[in-house]
Amino acid sequence: MAGMTGEKTWTLSREHTVNRMGRPGADVLSTPSMILLMEMAAIEAVDTRLGAGFATVGFHVDVKHFGAAVLGSRVTARAEVTAVDGNKIAFKVAAFVDDRKIGEGTHRRAAVSTAA
């Protein structure tokens, strides 16, 4: 599983901005939205490779958000599996606008049964 990658891209809309959180005029990518996109990339990397009845849940995020993205920007998050320990999976994550990195860090998820 180490080395597997996932990627997710959005065209930045108002729902992904700081403005959606009640701050008019702040039409830039919010940190929670960037983290969500990174999580979605991590899910893309591994969840389709799990057996039936399993999914992953996030339990740790450690990221820096150091660049802006404005409405209409194409924001891409990439996740790469760096380690697997039992049911726990570690990722290196990053977010980009075109080739400009706007965030990076690590993320951890655990594979869990979805059976009731």
N, C-alpha and C positions, 0 to 999 in steps of 0.2 A: 504494500500500500504506500510506503514511503516514495516520494517523488511524484505521486499522482497530483494533477492540477485541475482546477476549475476556474471558470471565468463567468462574470455576469456584467452586463452593460445596461445602463439607463440613459435616456435623454432626460436631463434634469428638468423636472417640472416643479411647480409651486409646492406640491405635496412633500417634496424632499428637501425643502428649504427651511431656514430658520424662521422665515415669515409665517409658516404654517403653525408655528408655536406662539403666535401672537406678537410678533415683533415686526410691524410694518416697515417696509423698505429694506429688509434684510433678505433679499432674494438670492442667497447663496446656499450651497449645500450645507445642511446641518450635520454635526458630528454623529448624532444617533442614526441618521440616514446613511452616512458613510459606513458605519459599523454594520448596519443591516445589509448593505450591499456586499460587504466583506463576508458576512455570515452566509449569504446566499451563494457566493462563489465557493465557500468551503463545502456547503451542502452539495453543490454541483459536482465537486471533486469526488465525493465518496458515497453519498446516499444511494445512487443508482447501482452501486457495486455491492451493497449490503444484501443479505438474503431477504426473502419475503418475510414480512412481519417485523422488520427492524428499520430504525431511522436514527438520526443523530440529534442530540440536543447540545446547545452551547452551554458551557459552564465557566469560561474564563475569556476575557478580552483585555488586551493590553496594547493600545494603539495610540499613535500620535497623528493629529490632523493639522497639517502645517501649510496647506495651500487651499485657495478658494476655487470654487466652481460656480459659474453663474447660470441663470436660467437658459435652457437650450443647449448647454454643454453636454457632450457625451462623456459620461463617467463610467470607467471600467474598473472593477475590482478583480484581483487575481489571488488565488489561494493555492498554496503548495503544501502537501503533507510532508512534514519534517520528521515525525516520529510516531510510532504506535506502541502503546503499552497496554496490553489487554484490550479492554473496550474503549480506552481513551486515545484520542487522535489529536496530535499537535500540528498546527499550520503556521506557515509564514504568510502574512496577508499584506496586500498593498492596493492602493487606489490611485487611478490616473485620470487626467483629462488629456486626451491625445497621448503624447509621450511624456508629459509632465507629471511627476509623482506628487500627489497631494496628501498622502497618508500612508502609514506603514505600521506594522507591529506583528503581534502573535495572537493566535486564537486557539482555544481548545474545545473539543466536542467529545461527547461520549455516545457510543452506540448503545441503544436501548431497544427493548422489545416493545412493539406497539400493540401486542395482544392484550385484550381486556382481562 
